[in-house]
Amino acid sequence: MKCINTSIVAFSLAMAVGGAFAAPVSVTIDAAKPGSVINKNIYGQFAEHLGTGIYEGMWVGPESSIPNTKGWRNDVLGALKQLHVPLVRWPGGCFADEYHWKDGIGAREKRPTKVNTNWGGVEESNAVGTHEFFDLAELLGAQTYINGNLGSGTPQEMSEWLEYMTSDSKSTLAELRRKNGRAQPYKVDYFGIGNEAWGCGGNMRPQYYADLYKHYHTFMKTPESARPKFIASGGNDDDISWSSTLSREIKPNMMDAISFHYYTVPTGVWEKKGAATGFGENEWISTLSRTLRIDSLIKNNLAAIDKNDPSKKTGLYVDEWGTWYDVEPGTNTGFLFQQNSLRDALVAALNFNIFHAHADRVRMTNIAQMVNVLQAMIITDKDKYFLTPTYHAFEMYVPFQDATALPVAISGNGKYSLGKVSIPEVSASAARAKDGKVYLSLVNTNPHKAVDVSVALAGQKVTAVTGRVLTAGKMDAVNSFAQPQAVQPVAFNAKAQGGKLTVSVPAKAVVVVAVD
């Protein structure tokens, strides 16, 4: 509780002194020129069979003493519902290309035990399979993104899985689904044909994968009303060859979107990524700088796609993104467990603002991952849990789900610099939400000083902003089992004076407000 009070005091001081920190930055929102709808699935989640991301973290089984619904722990479900989780991707990731769906149906005690060769070499009980996943999605009210096994599977296996899930006929597979407890077909909203085909999904060339995609897709048949959107496995980082090749070789009527993966690594070196906590300012700015690169990477991929798809029918789905650090000392390196600090919350918010700017084509993204893995929303240990700063960033941005993006002009934006690295101090995004209000998000990347922002809503007078701010005293401030509320949002208010509204955004902070 002491940390929360410290944050409130720091924020109050910042508001009191106003312009003493920096020259004002002007943000103008043009509400008369609505843009694209920010698809709610931009706030999608990712649940892979990896470490304790599913088992222990979310799934405890119906017989557990931990309160649960259909095996999914109630505390985690309750927290995720507050995020209005729009979509969940499952079962991977790299795990998807070794997953055989028939291992995960029928009586759980009779399901085969396999080895998860990608993540830690641990036993995979297959206790969570198709039916359990759809239970989770239905409990959350979320859409579903199934990732099929292209790497070690067959067209028959993949097509039969889709039939098992979606058929309303009396076929043998549909009847098997009914026998296993589900009378009505499941709703598969998105289906990915393979994952990271350039790496763990098969070490393929994009040309070879394009042919395989067309081969597999040919047999992915459903009733027209049950047809999911199909996603091709695209590239990562600076490699646009996948977007270029797939958009050239696969017609839009066979492919709704191409996926893209980008992870923020502070050092840029995979062998020594950097620590999740205890880092210096050099890794603070390098992390934010590297995460901002996703804007140019999205632009480059879209430019490559547009050469082959000038009608712009093909979407670009960033179905894996987030921070990736060295694992916490003493943990299984294959479990990808890392702490989550204020820095991660700013990374999330910066990415949201960029995704909003590309809402016409980026209609889904999936943070990696939901619980206990990489940039998680929630961290658990047996029956305990706490919410991470990233969770709070997601919760603050809920009003942007299915909101209509509005043009934002920023002038007078300063630079936050350290050594040779320099990034904009302020990131901003605005939208008119479904409740009719205009929401503005502001991120101050500077860890040392507040930034004054003059807010104008073109065509109308701005009188006040009301919302919340997320910040803390230290760059690497974290929540923990001992202090689960050390980093959390607090109220944020500002009123116009002399006909002008100036908002003082604290150092290293995320602000989301409704503009009145």
N, C-alpha and C positions, 0 to 999 in steps of 0.2 A: 504494500500500500504506500510505503514511503516513496517508491519510485514514481508512482502515479502522481502524487502530490508535487514532486519535483518537476514533472513534465508540465503540470498545470501552472506552476509558478513561472517557469521559463516562458510558457506561451503568453501568460498575462503580461509579463514584462515586455515581451516583444510587441504586443498589441499597444502597450502604453506609450512606448517611445516611437512607434511608427517609423517614420522616414529616417531615423538616425542611423540605420544600418546600411542602406544602399540607395542609389538613385532609383526612382520608381520605374517599374516595368509596366508597360501598357498592354492590356489584354482586351481586345474588342471581339464580342460575339455577335455574329450576324444572324439573328433568328429569322430573318425574312428569306433566307436562302437555305432551306433544309437540304441535307445531303442524304447519304445512304442510311438505311437502318443498321444499327449496330447489332448484328445477330447475337442473341443471347448465348449461342454456343461458342462465342469468343471466350467465354468464361468456363469452358469445358474442363473436365477433370480426367485424370488418367490413373487407372488402377491395374498394375501389372503384378503377376505372381513373382514377387521380388522381395527378399528379406521378410520383414514383418509388415509389409504394406497391406497385405490382405489377411493372412493368418496372424492372429494375435492382435494386429492393429485394428482390423475391422470385423473379421469373422472369428467368432469364438465357439460357434456351434450351438444348437438348440439346448444341449444338456449343460451348458456352462453355468456357473454360479454368477457370472457377470450378467446383469440384466440385458436381454437381447430380444429381438424379434426375428423369427425364422433364422436364427443363428448370427444375425448382424447386431453388434452391440449398440444399445440404445443411446448411450452418451455420444458416441461418434455420429450416429444417424441424426440426433437432435442438432448437433453442431453443424453438420453439413446442410441440413435443411435451412438453416439460417443464411446460408450462402445462395439459396435458390439454385442449387447445382443443376445446370440445364442439360448436361450430357456427360456420360461416363464412357471412356474407351477401355476395352478389355478384350483378351487377357494379356496382351503385350502390344508393342515391345518385342524384344528379342525372344521372349518366351513364346510368343504367338507362333513362330515358325518351327517350334518343336512340340506344339500342343495338338493333341489328337482328341477331338471333341467327344468321341464315344467313350473315352476314359472318364469323362465327367458327368455321366448320366446314370440313372438307376440308383439302387440302394447304395448309400455312401459307404457302408461297411464292406461292400463287394467291389468297390472301385480299385483299380490297380494303383500301386505306389510306384512312382517313377523318380528319377533324379533330375533336379533342375540344374542342368549342366551350364547354363549361362550365369546363374546367380548363386554362387556359394556352394554348389554341389550338394545341396541339402535335399532331403526327401520331399517329394510333392505328393500329397495324399489324394489329390483330385477331389477333396471334399467340397470345394467350390467349383462348380461347373456351370453349364448353361442355365439350368433352372435357378440356381442360387444367385447367379449374376442378375437375371431378370427380376428376381425378388428384390435385390438391392436397388435396381433402377426404379422399380415401381414404388418402393418405400420412399425413395427420394423424389419421385415425380420427375425423373430425368429421362431424356432420350438416350438411345443406345447406339454405340459404335463398336461393332464386332470386328476384330482383326483376324482374318483368316490365315491359315497355314499354307503358304506357297512354298517355303523353303524345303520342308521335309514331307509335305503332304502331296495330294494328287487332286486333279480336277474333280474326280468322283467324290472324294472325301469332302471337299469344300462345297460342292453343289448339294450333296446330301445333308450337310449341316444346315444350309440355308432352307432346304425343303423341310427338314425336321422343325425348324423354328417357325416357319411362316406358312406352311401349307394348311388350308382349311378343308382338304380333301380327305378321303378315307384310305390314302396310300399307307403302305406299311410303316413308313417313317413317321407320318402324322399320327397314326394309331399308336406307335411306340411313344411318342410325346404324350399322348393322352394317358397311356398306361403308366407313364412316369409322373402323372399328376397335373398335367396342364391340358385342359380341354380345348381352350381357344388358342389360336396362333399367337406367337409373340410378335411384337412390333420391332423390327430391326430398322432403325432409321438410317444408319450408315454402315457400309461394309468395306473394309480395307483388304485388298488383295495383296497380302504380303506386307513386310515391314523391313525397312533399311536393307533393301535388296543389294545395295552396294557393299554391305558389311555382314552383320550377323545373320541377315536373311538369305545369304547365298553367295556373297562376293561376286555379284554379276556385273556385267556391262549394261548400261541403260538400253542398248539395242536388244540384247538378249532378253532382258526383263520385259521390254515392251511386247515382244512376241509371246512370252509366257502369259503376260497379263491378258492379251487378246484371246489366247487359248483358254485360260481359266474362265474368263468372263463369258465366253460363248455358252458355257454350261451353267451359268448362275441364273436359273430361271425361277421366277415367282409369279404369282398372280399380279397383274399390273398394279392393283391397289396396294400391294404389299412390297413393291419394288423399293429397295433402299437406294440411297445415293452411293455410288461406287467410287472408291478412292484408290488411286494408284500410288505406289510407294516412290516418293521423289528423293531429292538430294538433301545435302546438308551443307552448312557453312557457306563457303564461296563457290561451291560447285553448282553451276547452273546447267550443266550438260544433261541432267536428268529432266529438268523442266523443259528444256529445249527438245530433247529427243522424244519424250513421251507425248508432248503436245503435237509433235509432227507425226508420230507413228500411230497414235491412238486417236480415233475420231471422238469428238465431244459426246456423241450419242452412246458411247461405250464407257465414258469416264466423266464423272461430275467434277472431280477435283484431283489435284496432285498434292501430295503431302510434302512438307518441308520440316526439317529438324534443325534447331539451333540452340546450343547450350552456352551459357555465359560462364567462362572459366577465367578467374581473376588474372592468372599469369599468362594465359594463352598456351600453356604447356600441359598436355594431358598427363604426363608422367609426374608432374608436381604442380597440382592445380592451385594450391593455396588453402588456407584454413578457413573454416566457417566463422570462427571467433578469434579474438586475440590478434587481429590483423592491424596493420598500420594504415595511415591515410593513403599511402601509395596504392594499396590494394582496394581501398574504398573507391578511389577515382578510376582505377583501371577496370574494376568491375562494372561501374556505371557506364564508362566509356565503351566497354566491349558489348554491354547489353544494348546500347543505343545503335550499334551496328546493324541490328536486325531491320531497321528501317531501310537502309540501302540494300540489304540482302533481299528483302521482299520486293523492292522496286526492280532489282535485277532479274529476279525469277519471273515476275509478271511481264517484264519487257520481253523475256525469252518466250514465254507462253503466247503473248500477243502476236508475235511474228507468225505463228501458226494458227492462232485462233483470234483473228481480228474482231470477231463478234463478241469476244470476252465471255463466252459461256463457261469456260473452265475456271473453277475456283482454285485458290491456293490455301491449303489448310496447314497451319503450323501445329501439327498434332503432337509435337514434343518440344517443349521449351522450358527454360528455367536455369537456375544456378547449379553448378556442379563443382563441389569442393572435394578436397581430400576427406576420406571418411574419418569419423571421430575415433581417436586413439582407443585401442582395445576392442573395437567392434569388427565383425566379419567384413572383410573388404568387399565381398560379393553382395553385401546387403545395402550398400550405398546410403548409409545413415549419416546425416549431417545435421548440426544444429542450424537454427534459423533465426536470424537477427534482424534488426531494423534495416540493415542494408538490403536484405531480401525483400522487405516490404517496398522499398523504393524501386528495386529492380522490377517487381511486379507492376507497380503503378506506371513506370516509364514504358513498359511493354504494352500495358492497356492503352495508353495514350497513342502509341504508334499503331496498334491494331485498329483503333477507332478511325485513324486517318486513312486506313486501307479497307474500310468496312465494305466497300462495293465488291471486293474480291476475296478478302480474308474473312470467311464466314464461319470459321471454326478454328479454335486453338485449344491445346490441352496441356495444362501445366503438369510437369513431372515432379512429384506425383501427389496423390491425395493424403496418404498417411505414412509416416515413418521413413519415407524414401525421398532422397534429394530435397527439392524445395517444397516440403510438405505443408499441408494446412494444419495438421494435427499430429502431435507426438504422444504415443501411449507407452505405458509400462504396466503390464498386467491389468489391474482394474483402474489405474490412474490415467489421466490424460491432461494435456493442456493445449491451448490454441497458440499458434505461432503468429509472429508479426505479418507473415504473408497471408494467413487466414484473415486477419483484420483488414488488410488491403482489399482482398476479394469482397469482404462484407461491405466495406465502404462504397465500393463501385457497383453494388447491386442495382442502383437506379439506372445504370447505363445499359442494362440488359434489354434488348429490343427497343432502345431509345433511338431517336433520329439524330444523327450527327449534325452539328452546326459548325460553319466555318469559324475559325479562331485566328485572329491576327495578333501576333506578338511583336511589339516594337520596344527598343531600348533594352533588350535582353542582354544581360552581362555574361561574362564567361567565368566559370570556376576552373582554375588552373592549378596544376602542381607539376613542376618540372616541365617536361615536354608534352604533357597530356592536358588538353583543354576541352571542356564540354559546356553546353549552355547551362546557365544557372537554373532557369525555369522551364519546365515542360507543362503544357496545358492542353486540355481537351474539353469540349462542351457538347451538350446534347439536350434535346427536349425529350423528357421521359414520358412514359405512358400515363403518368399522373398529371401531365400537362405542364409541369415545372421545368425550368431550364436549370441543368446541373453543370457545374464547372469543377474540374479537377485541376489541381496545381501541385507540382512537385518541385521542391527546392533541393537541388543536388549539393549545395554548398554546406559542408558540415560545421562551418564556423559562424555564419552570420545569417540573420533573417533578410528576406527580400521583400520590399514593398511592391505590391502589384495594384495598379489602377485598373479597375474593372468597369467596362462599358458594355451595355447591351444595345446594339444599334437600333435606333428607332424608338427606344423607350428609356425612361429614367430609371436608373438602378438606385434603390433606396437602402438595401441591406443584403447581406448574405448570411445564411444560417446553415451550419453543418458540423463537421467534425475534423479534427486534426490528429494525425498519428506521428509522434516523434518521441525522442528519449534523450537522456543526457549523453549517452555514449554511442558511437557509431556501431558498436557490436553488441548493443543491449539486446538481451534475449528474455524470453519467458522460460520458466522451468517448473518442475514439480513443486519446488519450494516457494517460488514466486510466480505463479501462473498468470498474474495480471500486471507484471512489471511494465510491459509494453502493450498499450491498448489505446484506442481512440478516446479523445475527450471532446467536449463541446467547443464549437468554434462559432463566434458571432462577430459581425462588424456592421456598423451603420454609416451611412453617408454623412459627411459634414461639408457644409458650404457647397452642396450640389455635387460633390465628388466622393466616390467610394474607393478608398485605398485599403487593401488587405495586406497585412504584414504576415507573410508566411515564415514561420520559424525555420531555423537552420535544420538541415537534414529531415525534412518533413514531407508528409503527404496530406493534402487538404482536399476534401470533397464537400461542396456547398451547393445549396439551392439559391439561385439568384432571384431576388424580389425587386 
